Amino acid sequence: MSVEAPIEAELTIAGMTCGGCAARVQSHLDGLDGVEMALVNFATGRATVRHARSVDRDVLTGAVESLGYAVVGRDEGDLAEEARERELRRRLVFAGALALPAMALSMLMALQFDGWEWVVAGLSIPVILWSGLPFHRATVLNLRHRATTMDTLVSMGSLSALGWSLVVLIADVGDGHVYFETGAVIIALILLGKWFEVRAKRRSGDAIRALADLGAKTALLEDGREVGLADLEVGMRFMVRPGEKIATDGVVVDGASAVDASMVTGEPVPVEVGVGTEVIGATLNTSGSLTVEATRVGADTALAQIIRLVDEAQGSRAEIQRLADRVSAVFVPVAIVVAFATLAVWLAVGQPASEAFTAAVAVLIIACPCALGLATPLGIMVGTGRGAQLGVIIKGGEVLEDTRAIDAVVVDKTGTLTEASMVVSELIAPELDDVTALYVARLAGAAEARSEHPIAAAIAAAYPAPADIGTFENRPGLGVVATVDDCQLRVGRRLLFDDVPATVEAAASTAEASGATAVLAGRQSKAEIVFVVNDAVKQTSPAAIAALHDQGLTVTLLTGDNERTAAAVARTVGIGTRPGDAVIAEVLPADKAQVVASMQAEGHRVAMVGDGINDAPALAQADLGIAVGTGTDVAIEASDLTVVSGDLRGVADAIALSRRTLAVIKGNLFWAFAYNAAAIPLAASGVLNPMIAAGAMGLSSLFVVTNSLRLRRFAGYRRS
């Protein structure tokens, strides 16, 4: 009997507020009959389910909706996240506007007047009930499924403060102290953290959207018809005019040109193409006209595969963001049980009901998650703010956890270690005197000024000269032939010349052996001089590699360039001076992510540093993706960290700052939990009344604030 192969379904889920939500959905889907595997990605809001063909999609949708979440279309998911961010911002602004004056009235005796408690109640109740409504709703939903999260702590803490305060204010019991502002401030602070979280989560999809926008929208067929990309089929032939993007992957069947593939390969030099050359969709045709026969369309193209790789690798879950939820799953039920037990014991031993209730409420107030709510968002806020001052952008809390065990850094060459701009580093003229050599170089510079090729631009910039240009012929793949000041001049590859003296050939070979590009130039058909063209190494790159080594990290140079060039750059910047360093050259764009994955399979925690679109899958695959700001928007969106200045020393700063921020957050969480663990028994025994409990809670929050503010003193390698 044949067994039907399983199929995959993708669901876009709206309404998940934390990693715990994603875990519950995943567990529920995994438990369905016929489901082989379910993977729920909180960052992207999508679930991938591998199931038997007998399982209807409606069954999967019903299972998700039974938990209180919604299954929407993919575009609707983005709209739902935007709407949630707007809602959180609205509730946050409202909470802040009312909680601040409520706190001022409660804490500053000089502002208090007869009946001030009623004013504080009027300010706080709308905050607790309306601004805190998402937490209360989530608490009810979680309790229906016998689960507790940080939402439960927020709801219980704020409502207990409200409830007891109303009893004190209306029934005039206890010691007369009210705690309205405590509940309001809790709601405001937690909303602030949730708002930051949603903003970071929404950015996780920007890389894929940026990639999707790269491609051409239409293709011009040979017969003159313009069709959409969806109508292109393998075997169709289409025209690509100068300045246009190539519609899809294919092979050139007519014409010659130079194609700028930097958006896919990351390398700055356009590639000469002619009949029989394979070209990649979304790359830019810079000069001649081409006729291309489509070989891959739709989801099979190189660009589509890069998009898929980014989509699959993005959205990893960080333990640091789920730590409070995991602990609260035990902590909250225990706190509630202790509160009720306190009430029962005090009543059983004959104590007044008001004192019993006061002790019980003190337990709940001391368990309020004010410090817990501040621990992560405030650490992230201060750390990322300091990072922004240093030109380092940290994208959310997940990044911090990922830096903890990083032991290997993979660095792209072009635009990361180098300037991504071609420069003439040397002029060699074996058989000419200096004056004549300079004359020929200037003639070549005048001729190359007519060309748009990056190497030509480098030569023209190095040897500018006004000159009368007569004839000018661009020979694709070879170079240019021009008449300059009535002198015929050739600039380009060896094949462009009839006579290449042995001394010139030797000079060119030596330049290429060092990893540079050799460009010949000469009068008539004889090669006379050699331009040595290099992509200059950034001056700060050696110091950056040394800083990474100083942090105990090995460095691997990963590039699509040739081995000789890669080895030369590695020697220049100091890669190879530490055991474990490596150079991996001639790597295709899609294979970069595979190299990172293979290093991870060997047990390494890998940080990837890059700037090109071809780096995006590797940036997303790595445990930590770092984009230099001089690169493409796609690389930046796919990364976890961005070095805005393009100074590679910022990478060392980014890793060091992330590690420091993570340590501060862990310290915050530890002391927040320790405070609760120590204070709850004191509250239950009556040592701490609600007022003292609220004060102790404030002190725990003050510790979290001051501990986080220490990050403002972080200096980094560029300022040390």
C-alpha positions in Angstrom: 0.0 0.0 0.0 1.4 3.4 -1.0 1.7 6.1 1.7 0.7 9.6 0.7 3.4 12.2 1.2 2.6 14.8 3.8 1.9 18.4 2.7 2.7 21.7 4.4 0.3 24.5 5.3 1.2 28.0 6.4 -1.0 29.9 8.7 -0.7 33.6 9.6 -1.8 34.1 13.2 -2.9 37.3 14.8 -3.1 38.0 18.5 0.0 36.3 19.8 1.6 38.6 22.4 4.6 36.6 23.6 6.7 33.6 23.0 4.5 31.7 25.4 1.5 32.2 23.0 3.5 30.7 20.1 4.6 27.8 22.3 1.0 27.0 23.2 -0.2 27.2 19.6 2.6 25.0 18.5 2.0 22.4 21.2 -1.8 22.4 20.4 -1.2 21.9 16.7 1.4 19.2 17.3 -1.2 17.3 19.3 -3.7 17.1 16.4 -4.2 13.7 14.7 -2.4 13.6 11.4 0.0 16.5 12.1 3.6 15.4 11.8 5.3 18.7 12.8 4.2 22.2 13.7 6.6 25.2 13.9 5.2 28.5 15.1 7.4 31.6 14.6 6.4 34.4 16.9 8.6 37.0 15.2 6.9 36.5 11.8 3.5 35.5 13.2 3.3 32.4 11.0 2.9 28.7 11.7 4.2 26.0 9.3 2.4 22.7 9.7 3.4 19.4 8.0 0.3 17.2 8.0 -1.4 14.3 6.2 -3.5 15.1 3.2 -6.6 14.0 5.2 -6.2 16.9 7.6 -8.3 19.8 6.4 -7.0 23.3 6.6 -10.2 24.2 8.5 -9.2 21.8 11.2 -5.9 23.6 11.7 -7.6 27.0 11.7 -10.2 25.8 14.2 -7.5 24.5 16.5 -5.8 27.9 16.5 -9.0 29.9 17.0 -10.0 27.6 19.9 -7.1 29.1 21.8 -8.4 32.6 21.3 -6.2 33.6 18.3 -7.2 34.5 14.8 -6.0 33.0 11.5 -5.7 35.8 8.8 -4.3 36.3 5.4 -0.6 37.1 5.1 -1.2 40.8 4.2 -3.8 41.0 7.0 -1.2 39.8 9.5 1.0 42.8 8.7 -2.0 45.1 9.1 -2.9 43.4 12.4 0.6 44.1 13.8 0.4 47.7 12.7 -3.0 48.0 14.4 -1.7 46.4 17.6 1.2 48.8 17.7 -1.1 51.8 17.3 -3.4 50.4 20.1 -0.5 49.9 22.5 0.8 53.4 21.8 -2.6 54.9 22.4 -3.0 53.1 25.7 0.6 54.0 26.7 0.1 57.7 26.1 -3.2 57.6 28.0 -1.6 55.7 30.9 1.4 58.0 31.1 -0.7 61.1 31.1 -2.8 60.0 34.1 -0.3 57.9 36.0 2.3 60.6 36.4 0.1 63.1 38.2 -1.4 60.3 40.2 2.1 59.3 41.4 3.0 62.9 42.1 0.0 63.4 44.3 0.6 60.2 46.2 4.3 60.7 46.8 4.6 64.5 47.4 2.9 65.6 50.6 3.2 69.2 49.5 0.7 68.5 46.7 -1.9 66.7 48.9 -5.1 68.3 50.0 -8.4 67.2 51.6 -9.8 64.4 49.4 -6.7 64.0 47.3 -7.2 60.2 47.4 -10.4 60.5 45.4 -8.5 62.5 42.7 -5.8 59.8 42.6 -8.5 57.2 42.3 -10.1 59.0 39.4 -6.8 59.2 37.6 -5.7 55.7 38.3 -8.9 53.6 37.7 -9.1 54.4 33.9 -5.4 53.5 33.5 -5.8 50.2 35.4 -9.1 49.2 33.7 -8.7 50.6 30.1 -5.0 50.9 29.5 -4.5 47.6 31.2 -7.4 45.9 29.4 -5.1 43.8 27.1 -3.4 42.3 30.1 -6.7 41.5 31.8 -8.0 39.9 28.6 -4.8 37.8 28.2 -5.0 36.8 31.8 -8.6 35.5 31.4 -7.6 33.7 28.2 -4.5 32.1 29.8 -6.5 31.0 32.9 -9.0 29.3 30.6 -6.1 27.1 29.5 -4.6 26.9 33.0 -1.6 28.9 32.1 0.0 32.0 33.6 2.4 34.6 32.1 3.7 38.1 32.7 0.2 39.3 31.7 -1.2 37.4 34.7 1.3 39.2 37.0 0.4 42.6 35.6 -3.3 42.0 35.9 -3.2 40.5 39.4 -0.8 43.2 40.7 -2.7 46.1 39.3 -6.2 44.8 40.2 -5.1 43.9 43.7 -3.8 47.4 44.3 -7.1 48.8 42.9 -9.3 46.5 44.9 -7.7 47.1 48.2 -7.5 50.8 47.7 -11.2 50.9 46.9 -11.9 49.0 50.1 -9.8 51.4 52.2 -11.2 54.5 50.5 -14.9 53.5 50.7 -15.1 51.3 53.8 -12.4 53.2 55.7 -10.6 50.0 56.9 -6.9 49.3 57.4 -4.5 52.1 58.0 -6.0 54.4 55.5 -3.3 54.1 52.9 -4.3 53.6 49.3 -2.3 52.2 46.4 -4.1 53.4 43.3 -0.9 54.9 41.8 0.9 51.6 42.2 -1.5 49.8 39.8 -1.4 52.7 37.4 2.4 52.9 37.2 2.6 49.1 36.8 0.3 49.3 33.7 2.2 52.3 32.2 5.7 50.7 32.6 4.6 47.3 31.2 2.9 48.9 28.3 6.1 50.7 27.5 8.0 47.4 27.3 5.3 45.8 25.2 5.3 48.7 22.8 9.1 48.3 22.3 8.6 44.6 21.8 5.9 45.0 19.1 8.0 47.5 17.2 11.0 45.2 17.1 8.8 42.3 16.1 7.3 44.2 13.1 10.8 45.0 11.8 11.5 41.3 11.4 9.6 41.2 8.2 11.2 44.3 6.6 14.1 42.3 5.0 11.8 40.1 3.1 9.7 43.0 1.8 12.8 44.8 0.8 14.1 41.8 -1.1 10.7 41.3 -2.9 10.8 44.9 -4.1 14.2 44.4 -5.9 13.0 42.6 -9.0 11.7 44.0 -12.2 7.9 44.2 -12.4 7.5 43.5 -16.2 9.5 42.0 -19.1 9.7 43.1 -22.7 9.4 40.1 -25.0 11.1 39.8 -28.4 7.8 40.5 -30.2 7.4 43.8 -28.4 4.8 42.6 -25.9 5.2 43.7 -22.2 4.2 41.0 -19.7 4.1 40.7 -16.0 6.6 38.5 -14.3 3.9 36.0 -13.4 3.3 35.4 -17.1 7.0 34.7 -17.9 7.7 31.0 -18.6 10.9 29.0 -19.1 12.1 29.3 -22.7 10.6 32.8 -23.3 13.0 35.4 -24.7 12.9 39.0 -23.5 14.8 42.2 -24.2 16.9 44.1 -21.6 17.8 47.6 -22.5 20.6 49.7 -20.9 19.7 50.8 -17.4 17.0 48.1 -17.0 16.8 45.2 -14.5 17.0 41.7 -15.9 13.5 40.3 -15.3 14.4 36.7 -14.3 17.3 34.2 -14.4 18.3 33.2 -17.9 21.0 32.9 -20.5 22.1 35.6 -23.0 21.3 34.6 -26.5 22.2 37.9 -28.2 24.1 41.1 -27.4 26.9 42.0 -25.0 27.0 44.3 -22.0 28.3 44.7 -18.5 25.9 43.6 -15.7 26.0 45.2 -12.2 25.2 42.2 -10.0 26.2 43.9 -6.7 22.7 43.7 -5.4 23.0 39.9 -5.5 26.7 39.1 -5.4 27.9 42.0 -3.2 30.9 42.6 -5.5 31.2 46.2 -6.9 32.6 45.4 -10.4 30.1 44.9 -13.2 30.5 41.5 -15.0 31.0 41.4 -18.7 28.4 39.2 -20.3 27.8 37.9 -23.9 26.1 35.1 -25.8 26.0 32.0 -23.6 26.5 33.8 -20.3 24.1 33.1 -17.5 22.5 36.1 -15.8 20.6 36.5 -12.6 17.2 38.2 -12.3 17.0 41.6 -10.6 20.6 42.5 -11.6 21.2 45.7 -13.6 22.2 45.9 -17.2 24.5 48.9 -17.4 25.4 49.4 -21.1 24.5 47.3 -24.2 21.2 45.7 -25.1 20.7 42.0 -24.3 18.3 39.3 -25.4 17.8 36.8 -22.6 16.1 33.4 -22.6 14.4 32.6 -19.3 15.8 29.5 -17.5 14.2 29.9 -14.1 11.1 31.8 -13.1 9.0 32.5 -10.0 10.0 30.6 -6.9 13.0 29.0 -8.7 15.0 32.2 -9.3 18.1 33.1 -7.3 16.3 36.1 -5.8 13.3 34.0 -4.7 15.6 31.5 -3.1 17.4 34.3 -1.2 14.0 35.5 0.0 13.1 32.0 1.2 16.4 31.6 3.0 16.0 34.9 4.9 12.4 34.0 5.7 13.4 30.6 7.1 16.3 31.8 9.2 14.7 34.9 10.7 12.8 35.1 13.9 14.8 33.0 16.3 13.6 32.8 19.9 15.7 34.3 22.6 15.7 32.7 26.1 16.1 36.0 27.8 12.7 37.2 26.6 10.9 34.1 27.9 12.7 33.8 31.2 10.2 35.9 33.1 7.3 34.1 31.6 8.8 30.7 32.5 9.4 31.7 36.1 6.0 33.4 36.4 4.3 30.2 35.4 5.4 28.9 38.9 5.7 32.2 40.7 2.2 33.6 40.1 0.2 30.5 41.3 2.5 30.3 44.3 2.0 34.0 45.2 -1.8 33.6 44.9 -1.8 30.5 47.1 0.4 32.3 49.6 -2.0 35.3 49.7 -5.1 33.1 50.3 -3.2 31.0 52.8 -2.2 34.2 54.6 -5.8 35.4 54.8 -7.0 32.0 56.1 -4.2 31.6 58.7 -4.7 35.1 60.1 -8.5 34.6 60.4 -8.0 31.1 61.9 -5.8 32.5 64.7 -8.5 35.1 65.5 -6.9 38.2 64.0 -9.2 41.0 62.8 -10.5 40.7 59.2 -9.0 44.0 58.3 -5.5 42.9 59.4 -5.9 39.6 57.7 -6.9 41.2 54.4 -4.1 43.8 54.8 -1.5 41.0 55.1 -3.0 39.1 52.1 -3.0 42.2 49.9 0.6 43.0 51.0 1.6 39.6 49.6 -0.1 40.4 46.2 1.4 43.9 46.1 4.9 42.7 47.0 4.5 40.2 44.1 3.6 43.0 41.6 5.9 42.8 38.6 7.0 46.4 38.5 10.7 45.5 38.7 10.2 42.5 36.5 8.5 44.7 33.9 11.4 47.2 34.0 14.2 44.6 34.0 14.3 43.8 30.3 12.8 46.9 28.5 14.8 49.4 30.5 18.1 47.5 30.0 17.3 47.3 26.3 16.4 51.0 26.1 19.5 52.2 27.8 21.8 49.8 26.0 20.3 50.5 22.6 20.4 54.2 23.3 24.0 54.1 24.2 24.6 52.0 21.1 22.9 54.6 18.9 25.4 57.2 20.3 28.2 54.9 19.2 26.7 54.2 15.8 25.5 50.7 16.8 21.8 49.8 16.3 20.7 46.8 18.4 17.4 45.3 17.1 15.6 44.1 20.2 16.2 41.7 23.1 16.7 38.6 21.0 20.1 40.0 19.9 21.4 40.2 23.5 20.9 36.5 24.2 22.5 35.5 20.9 25.8 37.3 21.8 26.3 35.4 25.0 28.1 32.3 23.5 29.4 33.8 20.2 32.9 32.3 19.6 33.3 32.8 15.8 32.9 35.8 13.6 32.4 35.5 9.8 33.3 38.6 7.9 32.4 39.5 4.3 35.2 41.3 2.4 33.7 43.8 -0.1 32.2 46.8 1.7 32.9 45.3 5.1 36.7 45.0 5.3 37.2 47.1 2.2 35.8 50.4 1.0 33.8 48.8 -1.9 35.3 51.3 -4.3 38.0 50.6 -6.9 41.2 52.7 -6.6 44.5 52.7 -8.6 47.2 51.7 -6.1 50.2 51.7 -8.5 51.3 52.5 -12.0 54.0 50.3 -13.5 55.8 51.2 -16.8 58.8 48.7 -17.2 60.0 50.2 -20.5 59.1 53.9 -20.2 60.6 56.8 -18.4 58.5 58.5 -15.7 57.5 61.5 -17.9 56.3 59.3 -20.8 54.6 56.8 -18.4 52.6 59.7 -16.9 51.7 61.0 -20.3 50.3 57.6 -21.4 48.5 57.3 -18.0 46.8 60.6 -18.5 45.7 59.7 -22.1 44.2 56.5 -20.6 42.5 58.5 -17.9 40.9 60.8 -20.5 39.7 57.8 -22.5 38.3 56.0 -19.5 36.4 59.1 -18.5 34.0 58.2 -21.3 33.3 54.8 -19.7 30.9 54.0 -16.9 32.7 50.9 -15.7 33.9 51.2 -12.0 37.5 50.3 -12.9 37.4 53.0 -15.7 36.2 55.5 -13.2 39.0 54.6 -10.8 41.6 55.2 -13.6 39.9 58.4 -14.7 39.9 59.7 -11.1 43.6 58.8 -10.6 44.8 60.4 -13.8 42.4 63.2 -14.8 43.4 65.1 -17.9 41.5 67.4 -20.3 41.9 66.0 -23.8 40.3 65.9 -27.2 38.5 62.6 -27.7 38.1 61.6 -31.3 36.8 58.1 -31.9 35.7 56.0 -29.0 34.9 52.3 -29.1 33.9 50.2 -26.1 34.7 46.5 -26.6 32.7 44.6 -24.1 34.8 42.2 -22.1 38.1 43.6 -23.4 38.3 47.4 -22.8 38.2 50.6 -24.9 39.9 51.8 -28.0 40.0 55.6 -28.5 41.7 58.4 -30.3 43.0 60.9 -27.7 44.8 64.0 -28.8 45.3 62.4 -32.2 46.9 59.4 -30.6 45.3 55.9 -30.8 45.1 54.5 -27.3 44.0 51.1 -25.9 43.0 50.4 -22.3 41.9 47.0 -21.0 42.8 43.3 -21.0 45.7 41.6 -22.6 43.6 40.3 -25.5 43.0 43.9 -26.6 46.7 44.3 -27.6 48.7 42.8 -30.4 52.0 43.3 -28.5 52.4 42.7 -24.8 56.1 42.8 -23.9 57.4 40.2 -21.4 58.2 42.9 -18.8 54.6 44.2 -19.0 53.3 40.7 -18.7 55.4 40.0 -15.7 54.2 43.2 -14.0 50.6 42.3 -14.6 51.1 38.8 -13.3 52.7 40.1 -10.2 49.8 42.5 -9.5 47.3 39.7 -10.0 49.2 37.4 -7.7 48.8 40.0 -4.9 45.1 39.9 -5.4 44.8 43.1 -7.5 43.2 43.7 -10.9 45.8 44.5 -13.7 44.6 46.9 -16.4 47.0 47.4 -19.4 47.2 50.6 -21.5 49.3 51.7 -24.4 49.5 53.5 -27.7 48.7 51.9 -31.0 48.4 48.2 -30.2 51.3 47.8 -27.8 50.8 47.5 -24.0 53.1 50.0 -22.3 51.9 50.5 -18.7 50.0 48.5 -16.1 47.4 50.0 -13.7 47.2 48.1 -10.5 43.6 48.5 -9.3 42.5 47.5 -5.8 39.5 47.7 -3.6 41.1 49.5 -0.7 41.0 48.0 2.7 39.4 50.3 5.3 42.0 51.8 7.6 40.1 50.7 10.6 39.8 47.0 9.6 43.1 45.8 11.1 42.2 47.4 14.5 38.7 45.9 14.2 40.0 42.4 13.7 42.4 42.9 16.6 39.5 44.0 18.8 37.5 40.9 17.9 40.5 38.7 18.7 40.8 40.6 22.0 37.2 39.4 22.9 38.3 35.8 22.3 36.7 35.4 18.9 38.0 33.6 15.8 37.5 35.4 12.5 36.7 33.8 9.2 36.9 35.8 5.9 34.0 34.7 3.6 33.8 36.1 0.1 32.9 35.4 -3.4 36.1 36.9 -4.6 39.1 34.9 -5.9 41.4 33.1 -3.4 44.5 35.3 -4.1 42.6 38.5 -3.4 41.0 37.1 -0.3 44.3 35.8 1.1 45.9 39.2 0.4 43.1 41.1 2.3 43.3 38.6 5.1 47.0 39.2 5.6 46.5 42.9 5.5 43.9 43.0 8.2 45.4 40.3 10.5 43.0 37.4 9.9 45.1 34.3 10.4 47.1 35.5 13.4 44.8 33.7 15.8 44.4 29.9 15.9 41.0 29.0 14.3 41.0 32.0 11.8 40.2 31.0 8.2 39.7 32.3 4.7 36.9 30.9 2.5 36.9 32.3 -1.0 34.8 31.9 -4.2 31.6 31.3 -2.3 28.3 31.7 -4.2 25.6 33.9 -2.5 23.3 31.1 -1.5 26.2 29.0 -0.2 27.2 31.7 2.3 24.3 30.7 4.6 25.4 27.0 4.2 28.9 27.9 5.3 27.5 29.5 8.4 25.2 26.5 9.0 28.1 24.1 8.7 30.1 26.1 11.3 27.1 25.9 13.6 26.8 22.2 13.0 30.4 21.9 14.3 29.3 23.5 17.5 30.3 27.1 16.9 28.1 30.1 17.8 28.5 32.3 14.7 28.2 36.0 14.2 28.0 37.1 10.5 29.2 40.5 9.4 28.2 41.7 5.9 26.7 44.5 3.8 25.4 43.1 0.5 22.0 41.5 -0.4 23.9 38.3 -1.0 24.9 38.4 2.7 21.2 38.6 3.9 20.6 34.8 4.1 23.9 34.3 6.0 23.1 37.2 8.3 19.7 35.7 9.1 21.1 32.1 9.4 23.9 33.2 11.9 23.3 33.3 15.6 24.1 37.0 15.4 23.8 39.0 12.1 25.7 42.3 11.9 25.3 44.7 9.0 27.7 47.6 8.3 25.7 50.7 7.5 27.4 51.4 4.2 25.7 48.3 2.8 22.3 47.6 1.4 19.0 48.1 3.2 18.2 44.4 2.8 21.4 43.4 4.7 20.6 45.9 7.4 17.0 44.7 7.8 18.1 41.0 7.8 20.7 41.6 10.6 20.4 41.8 14.3 22.9 44.6 14.7 23.8 47.5 12.4 27.0 49.5 12.5 25.8 52.8 11.1 29.2 54.4 10.4 30.6 51.5 8.5 33.6 51.4 10.8 34.3 47.7 11.4 35.5 48.5 14.9 31.8 49.2 15.6 31.3 45.4 15.2 33.5 44.8 18.2 31.7 47.6 20.1 28.3 46.0 19.1 29.3 42.6 20.5 30.8 44.0 23.6 27.8 46.3 24.3 25.3 43.5 23.6 27.1 41.3 26.1 27.2 44.0 28.7 23.5 44.8 28.2 22.6 41.1 28.5 24.6 40.9 31.8 22.7 44.0 33.1 19.3 42.5 32.2 20.2 39.2 33.8 21.2 41.1 37.0 18.0 43.0 36.9 15.9 39.9 36.6 17.8 38.1 39.3 17.4 40.8 41.9 13.8 41.4 40.9 13.0 37.7 41.5 15.1 37.7 44.6 13.3 40.7 46.0 10.0 38.9 45.5 11.2 35.6 47.0 12.5 37.4 50.1 9.7 39.8 50.6 6.7 37.6 50.2 7.3 35.6 53.4 7.8 38.9 55.3 4.5 40.2 53.9 2.7 37.0 54.8 3.9 37.3 58.4 2.7 40.8 58.7 6.1 42.4 58.9 5.4 44.3 55.7 2.1 46.2 55.4 0.9 47.2 52.0 2.5 50.7 52.3 5.9 49.3 53.1 5.4 46.6 50.4 4.8 49.3 47.9 7.9 51.2 49.1 10.0 48.1 48.8 8.6 47.5 45.3 9.7 51.1 44.5 13.2 50.4 45.8 13.5 47.3 43.7 12.5 49.3 40.6 15.0 52.0 41.6 17.7 49.3 41.6 16.7 48.1 38.2 16.9 51.7 36.9 20.3 52.6 38.4 21.7 49.2 37.3 20.5 49.8 33.7 21.9 53.4 33.6 25.4 52.0 34.2 25.3 51.1 30.5 25.5 54.9 29.6 29.2 54.7 30.6 30.1 52.1 28.0 32.9 53.5 25.9 33.8 50.8 23.3 36.9 50.2 21.3 36.7 53.3 19.2 36.8 55.6 22.3 39.2 53.6 24.5 
